């Protein structure tokens, strides 16, 4: 299995981020949670819009049937 390398060709150590003294792990995790929550809300909204579009199409089909019957 190959390892990811950075631009200088050195091997990337994924644990290096935790050695960074400026890293506030709690803030980092909170930020990631906020982004995940926002993404979920966005996808939920997209699904709601798609459902509404589908329902409008179904209603339009019923309206067409009613107008043809009269």
Secondary structure, DSSP 8 states (H G I E B T S, - for coil): ----B-TTS-B--TTHHHH-TT--HHHHHHHHHHHHHHHHHHHHHHHHHHHHHHHHHHHHHHHHHHHHH-
